[in-house]
């Protein structure tokens, strides 16, 4: 079972920035779509962003509003989420999603992002 591992969460003031990272030890990483999701306490999992295998195709949830950027480095088997202009409503646990063309998708254990003054 592939287990993505997220890092980079923490506490930031409103208007600040954070960069999340996720590493996936899978030989199929470079041919797989990768995504970021988040879960606010007491609510359902929410889609944030997705990047295609080569990194040229990206998609975002409407609430991102050009504040977040997803990218990947296939040489390092990593995907990133750069988050700018953070708001208190962005407070959540952020999860990395690995979605291979063949096989089962998998999730990391999440990293907490807290936006508060």
C-alpha positions in Angstrom: 0.0 0.0 0.0 1.4 3.3 -1.1 1.4 5.9 1.7 1.8 9.6 0.8 3.5 11.6 3.4 2.6 15.3 3.9 4.6 18.0 5.6 4.7 21.7 5.9 1.6 22.5 7.9 1.5 24.9 10.9 0.2 28.0 12.3 0.1 31.2 10.2 -1.5 34.6 10.6 -4.3 35.7 8.2 -2.8 36.9 5.0 0.3 34.7 5.4 1.6 31.9 3.4 2.5 28.2 3.8 3.9 25.6 1.5 2.8 22.0 1.8 4.8 19.1 0.5 4.0 15.5 -0.2 6.3 12.6 -1.1 5.1 9.4 -2.6 7.2 6.3 -2.8 5.7 4.7 -5.8 7.3 3.8 -9.2 4.1 5.0 -10.9 4.3 8.5 -9.4 5.3 10.2 -12.7 2.3 8.7 -14.5 -0.2 9.5 -11.8 -2.5 12.4 -11.1 -1.9 14.0 -7.7 -4.3 16.1 -5.6 -4.7 18.0 -2.4 -7.9 17.9 -0.3 -8.8 19.3 3.1 -11.1 18.5 5.9 -12.4 21.1 8.2 -13.3 19.8 11.7 -16.8 18.4 11.6 -17.2 18.6 7.8 -16.7 16.4 4.8 -13.5 16.1 2.8 -13.2 19.0 0.3 -11.3 19.1 -3.0 -8.6 21.8 -3.2 -6.5 21.2 -6.3 -5.2 18.6 -8.7 -2.2 18.3 -11.0 -1.8 15.9 -14.0 1.1 13.5 -14.4 3.4 15.9 -16.2 2.5 19.0 -14.2 1.2 21.0 -17.1 -2.5 20.4 -16.3 -3.8 21.9 -13.0 -7.2 22.4 -11.6 -8.5 24.2 -8.5 -11.6 24.5 -6.4 -13.4 27.8 -6.8 -12.6 29.0 -3.3 -8.8 28.9 -4.1 -9.3 32.2 -6.1 -5.8 32.2 -7.4 -4.3 32.1 -3.9 -3.0 28.5 -4.1 -0.6 26.9 -6.6 -0.2 23.1 -7.0 3.0 21.8 -8.6 5.1 18.6 -8.7 8.6 17.4 -9.1 8.6 13.9 -10.7 12.3 13.5 -10.2 11.7 13.6 -6.4 8.3 12.0 -6.4 6.9 15.1 -4.7 3.9 17.3 -5.1 3.5 20.8 -3.5 0.8 23.2 -2.6 1.8 26.9 -2.2 -0.8 28.7 -0.3 -0.9 32.5 -0.2 -3.3 35.1 1.3 -4.5 32.5 3.8 -7.8 33.1 5.6 -9.2 31.7 8.8 -11.6 29.6 6.7 -8.6 27.8 5.2 -7.9 26.2 8.6 -8.2 22.4 8.1 -6.2 19.2 7.8 -4.8 19.0 4.3 -4.4 15.6 2.7 -2.3 14.5 -0.3 -4.1 12.1 -2.7 -2.2 9.7 -5.0 -4.4 8.5 -7.9 -2.6 6.0 -10.2 -4.0 5.1 -13.6 -4.1 1.5 -12.5 -4.5 0.5 -8.9 -6.0 1.9 -5.8 -5.8 5.6 -4.9 -4.3 6.4 -1.5 -4.2 9.2 1.0 -1.6 10.6 3.4 -2.3 11.1 7.1 -2.7 14.8 6.7 -1.0 17.9 7.9 -2.7 20.6 10.0 -3.0 24.1 8.8 -4.2 26.7 11.2 -4.8 30.3 10.2 -5.3 32.5 13.2 -4.1 35.8 14.7 
